[in-house]
């Protein structure tokens, strides 16, 4: 009764409990000693076409190279898509890995692979729903092993959970075998829409152009005190809870009680910390800041991520677009040119500038990837789409890295002449995950524990050494 009543005293809604489940840190957690204090993992659900973005093949035949032309970047010898001009001007701040590979062309399996950093699928994996037997996500591992800063959750995911257009939840995002206590903090600021994608309200689109309206509002969950409970009263009630806690310490030392105590501390921090409220309230930020990032769901999401890492959240996963926004089977070139690249180019460039100018880029690793790349050959699914696109392709994709010790202006690895397979220095999701863990200072000997307390390795390969 006391435990349930404590939540009531704090006025914390049940919709926020999922974000606070990661209460108890793993025993023996070591302080980070890596280059970065934080990581922003930008996930492009649906799969970015490498040929049309960061690994263009201008000498390939028409049905391989596509409609876009490459442009020079600030770094001699590196070219990217003409529709990413702002990123091209900032190539001194970022590097590319053009040879990441895994074997799956399935959306759900690709999400599990790239969100967990594990190529082999977990036993009993289901593409239709998350299961407790799934590998934990990178965010969940960080949530368990990275110490809290400022009493905030170590890991957050925004602005939404990834949900398929059919309504099923995509696997790979959660604690999996670690249990729901290790789920990252899901900040659900973007309502689900089954047929509208992209950076609404300025850049909404539908892959099949069915003309459905998108009237969603980007709005962070409200972390506020209930009516009649001001900060002094909250402090008094927190003190009362501390007295009750001390009285029962000798009677109840179970792990569940310890977990709940962390929940209470975290709830108070989220409710009273001005930095947290400011970090979430991005749609009311100064107009000049919003204009830099873009007044759309992509810009607001990356602005929120930037503010959260400054407030003390260690790993923020940003889903740029709801599930399959980047799944360009058809209408690929107009949708990339007009709907997806403009807000991404603007928001990511603003994030780089913001972190660089504030001196935080060295402390913040940025990684951007999707669940796979796209096919070398441009295809036409005439029964569904009016214009051509590219299909799923796990064999190779380009992953974007910046900050956190990453040297800018580099290209690691290469794909073959048609962008189909790695031709040099192949990398895996395990290498990508290890790069994130290493930057955050998680030691190579670290383990996470499943719900039966069995230990599991964190690292399954080496970090990408050529990035630093």
RANORBEL-V714533 format. One record per backbone hydrogen bond with DSSP energy under -1.0 kcal/mol. CO is the residue of the C=O (numbers start at 0). NH is the residue of the N-H. E is the energy in kcal/mol with one decimal. If there is no record, write none. Layout:
<<CO/NH/E> <CO/NH/E>>
This chain:
<<0/4/-2.8> <1/5/-1.9> <2/6/-1.3> <3/7/-1.5> <4/8/-2.5> <5/9/-1.6> <6/11/-1.5> <12/15/-1.7> <13/16/-1.1> <16/19/-1.6> <20/22/-1.8> <25/28/-1.5> <37/364/-2.5> <38/315/-2.7> <39/366/-2.4> <40/317/-2.4> <41/368/-2.1> <42/44/-1.0> <42/319/-1.6> <43/46/-1.8> <44/325/-2.6> <49/52/-1.2> <49/54/-2.5> <52/80/-2.4> <56/59/-1.7> <60/63/-2.1> <60/64/-2.6> <61/65/-1.7> <62/377/-3.1> <68/81/-2.1> <70/79/-1.9> <74/77/-2.0> <77/72/-1.8> <79/70/-2.9> <80/83/-1.8> <83/87/-1.9> <84/88/-1.4> <86/89/-1.3> <87/73/-2.4> <87/90/-1.0> <89/92/-2.4> <90/408/-1.7> <93/408/-2.7> <94/400/-2.7> <95/411/-3.3> <96/398/-2.6> <98/426/-2.2> <99/396/-1.6> <105/109/-2.9> <106/110/-2.6> <107/111/-2.3> <108/112/-2.5> <109/113/-2.8> <110/114/-2.5> <111/115/-1.2> <112/116/-2.0> <112/117/-1.0> <114/137/-3.3> <121/124/-1.6> <130/133/-1.8> <133/176/-2.3> <136/140/-2.3> <137/141/-2.5> <138/142/-2.1> <139/143/-1.5> <140/144/-2.2> <141/145/-2.4> <143/25/-1.8> <148/151/-1.7> <153/314/-2.6> <154/184/-2.4> <155/316/-2.9> <156/186/-3.0> <157/318/-2.8> <158/188/-1.4> <158/189/-2.4> <161/169/-2.3> <163/166/-2.4> <167/163/-2.8> <173/136/-2.3> <174/177/-2.4> <175/178/-2.0> <176/450/-1.5> <178/181/-1.8> <179/182/-1.5> <184/156/-2.8> <186/188/-1.4> <188/218/-2.5> <196/204/-1.4> <197/199/-1.6> <198/202/-2.5> <199/296/-2.4> <204/196/-3.0> <205/208/-1.6> <225/228/-2.1> <229/233/-2.4> <230/234/-2.5> <231/235/-2.3> <232/236/-2.5> <233/237/-2.5> <234/238/-2.4> <235/239/-2.3> <236/240/-2.4> <237/241/-1.9> <238/242/-2.1> <239/243/-2.4> <240/244/-2.6> <241/245/-2.4> <242/246/-2.1> <243/247/-1.4> <247/251/-2.2> <253/257/-1.8> <254/258/-2.7> <255/259/-2.4> <256/260/-2.2> <257/261/-1.7> <258/262/-2.0> <259/263/-2.6> <260/264/-2.3> <261/265/-2.8> <262/266/-2.9> <263/267/-2.3> <264/268/-2.1> <265/269/-2.7> <266/270/-2.3> <267/271/-1.9> <268/272/-2.2> <272/276/-1.7> <273/277/-2.4> <274/278/-2.3> <275/279/-1.9> <276/280/-1.6> <279/281/-1.7> <280/283/-1.1> <281/284/-1.7> <285/289/-2.3> <286/290/-2.7> <287/291/-1.7> <288/292/-1.9> <289/293/-2.8> <293/295/-2.1> <295/299/-3.0> <296/300/-1.6> <297/301/-2.1> <298/302/-2.1> <299/303/-2.5> <300/304/-2.2> <301/305/-2.3> <302/306/-2.1> <303/307/-2.4> <304/308/-2.3> <305/309/-1.5> <306/310/-1.8> <307/311/-1.4> <307/312/-2.5> <313/38/-2.8> <314/155/-2.5> <315/40/-2.3> <316/157/-2.6> <317/42/-3.0> <317/319/-1.0> <318/320/-1.6> <321/324/-1.9> <323/326/-1.6> <325/327/-1.8> <326/328/-1.8> <327/389/-2.5> <330/334/-2.2> <331/335/-2.7> <332/336/-2.3> <333/337/-2.6> <334/338/-1.9> <334/339/-2.1> <335/340/-2.7> <339/343/-1.5> <340/344/-3.2> <341/345/-2.0> <342/346/-2.5> <343/347/-2.6> <344/348/-1.6> <345/349/-2.2> <346/350/-2.2> <347/351/-2.3> <348/352/-2.6> <349/353/-3.0> <350/354/-2.6> <351/355/-2.6> <352/356/-3.2> <353/357/-1.6> <354/359/-2.0> <354/360/-1.5> <360/363/-1.1> <360/403/-2.5> <362/36/-2.8> <362/37/-2.0> <364/39/-3.0> <365/401/-2.0> <366/41/-3.5> <367/399/-2.3> <368/43/-2.8> <372/392/-1.5> <378/388/-2.5> <379/381/-1.2> <380/383/-2.0> <380/384/-3.0> <386/330/-1.3> <387/331/-1.8> <388/378/-3.2> <390/374/-2.1> <392/372/-2.4> <393/101/-2.1> <396/99/-1.6> <398/96/-2.6> <399/367/-2.3> <400/94/-2.9> <401/365/-3.4> <402/405/-2.0> <409/95/-2.3> <411/97/-2.2> <413/422/-3.4> <413/423/-1.6> <415/418/-1.9> <420/415/-2.4> <423/413/-1.7> <426/100/-2.6> <427/431/-2.0> <428/432/-2.8> <429/433/-2.4> <430/434/-1.9> <431/435/-1.7> <432/436/-2.8> <433/437/-2.8> <434/438/-2.0> <435/439/-1.8> <436/441/-2.4> <437/440/-1.5> <438/35/-1.7> <442/445/-2.0> <445/457/-1.4> <447/455/-2.6> <449/452/-2.1> <453/449/-2.1> <455/447/-2.4> <462/464/-1.3> <463/466/-1.5> <464/467/-1.4> <466/406/-3.3>>
